[in-house]
Amino acid sequence: MFFNDVFINGDNMKNSFHMKLNELYRELSKEPNSPISFVAHIVFERYGRERKKMLAGLYRLYTGNGYVPMDIRFAPYTFDVLVCSRRDAFEDGTEVSEMRTCDLVRY
């Protein structure tokens, strides 16, 4: 039963490896005032040839890519550090991690 649920959810998710740059940006900026939309806009505007890989990594982290979906936003007063937290994390902040924006290419 659980496998069928995952399979159905997997069909609805788009594969970020086959998405075009503008399609990735459109998917990430569906909610105009959200932190993920702001991160996607900064990556789309400021980074050059690596921005498709970075947006694909951001999309995979945000949607969970079969694992745990994350909320992603910039750390205060900087555009170089991202604060990532699991959506089902505890309120005490134990599941919060930081990563550099340029590391999105790895995901």
C-alpha positions in Angstrom: 0.0 0.0 0.0 2.8 2.4 0.9 4.6 1.7 -2.3 1.6 2.6 -4.3 1.3 5.9 -2.5 4.9 6.8 -3.3 4.5 5.7 -6.9 1.4 7.8 -7.4 3.2 10.8 -5.8 6.2 10.1 -8.0 4.2 10.3 -11.2 3.0 13.8 -10.3 6.5 15.1 -9.5 8.5 16.4 -12.4 12.0 15.2 -13.1 14.4 18.1 -12.6 17.0 16.5 -14.9 14.8 16.9 -18.0 13.4 20.3 -17.1 14.5 23.4 -19.0 15.9 26.5 -17.2 12.7 28.6 -17.5 10.6 25.7 -16.4 12.7 25.1 -13.3 12.4 28.9 -12.5 8.6 28.8 -13.1 8.1 25.8 -10.8 10.2 27.4 -8.0 8.5 30.8 -8.2 4.9 29.6 -8.2 4.3 31.3 -4.9 5.4 34.9 -5.5 6.2 36.0 -1.9 7.7 32.8 -0.6 11.4 32.4 0.5 12.0 29.7 -2.1 10.8 32.1 -4.8 13.3 34.7 -3.6 16.1 32.2 -3.6 15.2 31.0 -7.1 15.1 34.6 -8.3 18.6 35.4 -6.9 20.1 32.3 -8.4 18.4 32.9 -11.7 19.6 36.5 -11.9 23.1 36.4 -10.4 24.6 33.1 -11.5 25.7 32.4 -15.1 26.3 29.1 -16.7 25.8 27.1 -13.5 22.3 28.4 -12.8 20.4 25.6 -14.4 22.3 23.0 -12.3 21.8 25.2 -9.2 18.1 25.6 -9.8 17.7 21.9 -10.4 19.5 21.2 -7.1 17.3 23.7 -5.4 14.2 22.1 -6.8 15.3 18.6 -5.7 16.0 19.8 -2.2 12.7 21.8 -2.0 10.6 18.9 -3.3 12.5 16.2 -1.4 13.3 14.2 -4.6 11.9 11.1 -2.9 13.4 11.9 0.5 12.6 14.7 2.9 11.3 18.0 1.5 13.1 21.1 2.9 12.3 24.8 3.4 15.1 26.9 2.0 15.8 30.5 2.6 18.8 32.9 2.7 20.6 33.4 6.0 20.1 36.9 7.4 22.2 39.7 5.7 23.8 37.5 3.1 23.1 35.9 -0.3 25.9 33.4 0.0 24.5 31.1 2.7 21.3 29.2 2.6 19.4 28.0 5.7 17.8 24.6 5.1 15.3 23.0 7.4 13.1 19.9 7.1 9.5 20.7 6.7 8.6 18.2 9.4 11.3 19.3 11.8 10.8 20.1 15.4 10.2 23.7 16.4 13.5 23.9 18.5 15.6 24.1 15.3 17.6 21.0 15.7 17.1 20.0 12.1 18.4 23.3 10.6 21.6 23.3 8.5 23.5 25.8 6.5 25.0 25.5 3.0 26.7 27.8 0.5 24.7 28.8 -2.5 27.3 27.5 -4.9 26.9 24.0 -3.4 23.5 23.7 -4.9 25.2 22.2 -8.0 26.0 19.1 -6.0 22.3 18.2 -5.3 
